[in-house]
Amino acid sequence: MGSLLRIILQRLALGLLTLLIVSAVIFGAVNLLPGDFAQAVLGQSATPEAVAAIRTQLGLDQPLLLRYADWLWDAARGDLGVSFAQANFASFTGRVDPSATVAAQIAPRFANTMFLAGVTAVFAVPLAVGLGILAALWRDTPFDKGANIATLSSISSPEFFVAYILILLLAVVNPVFPSLSSIFPGMSFGERLEKTVLPALTLTLVVTAHMMRMTRAAILNLMAQPYIEMARLKGMRPLHVILRHALPNALAPIVNVVALNLAYLVTGVVVVEVVFVYPGIGQLFVDSVKLRDIPVVQACCLIFAAAYILLNLTADILSIVSNPRLRHPK
């Protein structure tokens, strides 16, 4: 137990160090984006004095390292700053909008993204694991070959292409679901679920392929083991052999790939949210890049990085817990 706790603490420390390095990369990359927020707001005809005043008001005239240190310290305390666009609007109108903070803008969008990721995971994970088990059970059969062709086609197709095909088939030719995901506060669960079906189906087709192929490969890798042959010689049914003997020993790679794909559902939804105009954090990220709203862009990138690192750590820890050989390395 002590060795397992030590390994987990080492992974957590490595994750924090990785997040620190990623935060520096994010801050530097965002501040290297072309264009200037003050210039974009005031227009090309703005005087240098007006541009300088806006930059001073927003703190953009401070040295880069000082701004990074202030941003990192505030982010560690949960303060992600104030949106440049909202702050500029307040300076012109004289009214302070409570939604001017970055956290207030991100919170509902992040909740929407998590809802989309949750709906996708509920459908994708059981479907992928089930298809992987059946493909391993009926290896080299038409079902196995058809599943492999379908998954390879899904992996090879860009997300926006899959999304537009689904819109064409299920919203235009056969108007079953709405083509735009107009989510707003106060909607019932049924309405929200209906408008989330198409983006969730798009993400399901994208992530199911990877998980299904990994499940199939992990199970087939164990089918030649002596204990599997012994179970077969005892007269156990093939499905029983897979579910009782092969699947538990294949959990480590399966859990790993499931966690990585769940991380993708949080960090890789930008294209899908833009296609369906889904009001999630990916859509907010794209809108903020257009407006050069640096605090919102930095916060979105930091949340993406933290979610990906956290789920990678979870996958790593679950792999260690489910595999005694990793818990007790020689």
N, C-alpha and C positions, 0 to 999 in steps of 0.2 A: 504493500500500500504506500509505503514511504517513497519507493522508487517511482511509482506511478504519479504521485503528487509532485515529485521533483521534475519529472518530464513535463507535466502539465504547466508548472510554473515557468520552466524554461521556454516552452512554446508561447506562453502569454508574454513573457519579456521580449521574445523575438518579435512577436506581433506588434507590441508597442513601439519597438525600435523601427520596425518597418513602416508603421504609420507616421512616425516622426519624419523619416526620410521622405516618404510620399508627400507629406504636408509641405515640405520645403520645395519639392518638385512642382507641386500644384501651384504654390504661391508664385514661384518664379515663372512658370509657364503662363499663368493667367496674366501676369503683369507684362509679359512679352507679346500679348495679343495686339495686333495692329489697331490703330485708332486711339482716340482719347474720348473719355466720357464727357468731359466738359465741352470739348469741341463739338461732339455729336449733339449735345443738348442745345447749345447756343447757335449752332449752324456755322457755315463757312464765313459768314459776314461778321461774326463776333469779333470784338476788339481783343487784343492780347490782355488788356487789363481785366476784362470780364471773364475770360478763360482762366486767368491766374486767380481771380477771386473765388471762382467755383472750385478750383483745385485746392486752394487753401482751406475752404470750408469743409471739403471732404477729406482733407488730410493727404491728398495725393502729392503734395510738395515735400513730404517728409522722405528721408533716405529709405531705400528699399529694406535694408536689414532692420531698421527701427520699426517700420510698418509690419514686417513679418513677425518680429518679437511680440509686438502689441497684439497682432491678430492671433498668434498661437496661444498667448496667455489668456486672452478673452475666450477663445474657443475651448480651452481646457476648463474654463469656468462655466461653459454653456452659453456664453454670449457670442453669437455669430455676427454681430454688428448690425448696421442699419443699411437698408437698400439704398443705393445711390439714387435710383429713379424716384423712390418715395420721398427721400430726404430733399431732393431738388424740388419736387412738387410742393412739399410743405413749406419750403423757403419762399416760393412764389405766392402761395395762397395764404400763408400765415397760420394754417391749421395743422396741428400735429396728428397724424393718422396713427392709431394704435397698431395697424398692420405694417408700419414702416420697418419694423425689425425683420431681419432675415428669418429668424426662427418662426415668426408669425406667418410669414409667407410660405415657408417650407412645410410646416406641420400638417396642414390639410392635404397638400400635394403628396407628401410622404405617406400619409394614411391611405390615399387613393392608390399609390403604387404598391403598397403592401397588400391592399385588398386584391389588386390584379395579380400579384405574385402568389397570394394564397389560393385564389381560385384556380390559377394555372397549376400549382403544385398538387392540389387535391385531385385534379384529373390526370396530370402528366406522370406523377410518380407511380401510382398503382398500374396505370396503363403500360408504362415502360418496363416495369419489373415483370408484369404478367406476360407481355410479349416476349421479353427476354427468356423467361422460363419455358414458354411454349416453343420458341425457336430452338432452344437447346434440347428440348424433349423430342421435337420432330426435326432433328438435324438433317440437312440435305434433302428435305422434302419440298414440294412446291410452296408450302406455307413459309418455310424458312427462307427460301430464295425470294419469294415475294416480299416478305418483311424486310429483308436486307436491301432489295431494290428500292422499296418505299423509303426506308430510313436514309439510304445514301442520297436519294433524290431530295429528301427534306433537308439534310445537312448541306447539300451543295447549293440550295436555292437561297438567295438573299431574303432577309426578313421582309423587306418592303414588297418583294415580288410575291411571296406567300400571302402577305396581307392583302394586296390588290386582287389576287386570284380569289381569295375568300370573299372579298367585298363584291366582286363580280358575280360569284356563284350564289352567295347567300343573302345579298342585299339588293342586287340589281336584277339579275335574271329571276331569282326566287327570293322575293323580299320577305325573308324570315326574320332577320335581325337588322337593327339599325346600323348604317354604315359609319356613323359618327357617335362616339361615346361621350355624350354631353352629360357628365356627372355633376350634380350640384347638391349642396347641403339640404337635408330634409327629405331626400328621396327614400322610398321604401326599399327594403332589401331586395325584393323581387325586381323592381325597376332597375336598381343598380346592377343586379346580376345580369339582367337582359342586355343592358348596354355594354357589359364587360365581356360578353360571350365571344365576340369576334376577335378582339385583341388577345383574350386568354387562349382561344383556339389557335391563333397564330403562334404564340409563344409555346403552346403545347406541342405543336408539330415540330418546332425548332429544337426543343430540349429533349423530347421523347426519344428521338433517334439516337442521340449520344448515350443516354442512360440504358436504352434497350440493348444496344450493341455491347456495352460494357457488361451488363448482366449476363448476356449470352456467352461472352468470351470468358468471364470469370467462372461460370458453371461448367462450361466445356473443358476448361483448364483442369478441373478437378475430376472429371468423369473417368480418367485413366488411373486414378489413385487406387491403391490396393484395397482400402476400406470400402470404396464404391463397388469394386469388383466383388468383394465379399458379400455386400448387401444384395447384389444382383444374383449371386449364386444361392442365396437363401430364398430366392423366389419372390422378392419384393417387387411391386409394380414400379415401372420406370418413374412415374410422377412422384410416387412415395419416396423413391431413392433421392430424387432431386430436392424435394421439399424438406426431407428429414435429415439428409446427410450432406448433400452438396451445397445447398443454399446457406445454411448457417456458417459454413467454412468459407463461403464466398462473400460474406457480408462486408468485410473490410474494403475491398475495392468498390463494391456497389454503393456503400454508404459514402465513400469518398466522392464518387462521381455524382451522386445525388446532391450532396452538399455544394459541390462546385456549380452544378446547374441551378440550384436555388440561389446561389450568389449571382449568377447571371441574370436571374429573373428580377433582381433588384437593380443591378448595375447596367444591364444590357437592354433596358426597355426603351431607350431614347427613340430609336427608329420607329418602333411599334406605336409608342404614344404620339409621335408626330403624325404618323399616317392616319390614325384614328382620332386625332385631336383629343386624346385622353388627358384630362387635367392632372397629370402626375408630376413627379419630380423631374422626369426626363423632359417633358414639355416645358416646364419652368426653366430648366437648364438652357434649352435652345433659345427660348425667348430672352433670357438674361444675356446670353452671348450676343444676340442681335443688338441689345440695348447697351452693351458693354458695362453691365451692372456687376462690377468686380466682386463685391461681397457675396452676392447670391451665387455667382459662378463658383467662387472658391468654396462656399459652404456645400453646394451640390457635389462638387468633386470630392470634398472631404468625406461626405456621407457615403458616396459610392465606394471610396477606398476603404473606409472603416467597415462597411457591410461586407465587402469582398474579403478583407483580411479576417474579420470575425468568423465568417462561414468557412473560410479555409482552415482556420484554427480549430473550429468545431469538427470539421472533417478529419483533420489530423488526429485530434484527441479521440474521436470515436473509433478511428482505425486502430489506434494503440490499445484502447480498451477492449475491442473485439478480437484482437490478435495477441495471444500470449507470447508469441515469438518477438513481438515488438515491445511488450512490457518487460521482458527479461532478455535483453540482447546479450550475446556472448562477448 
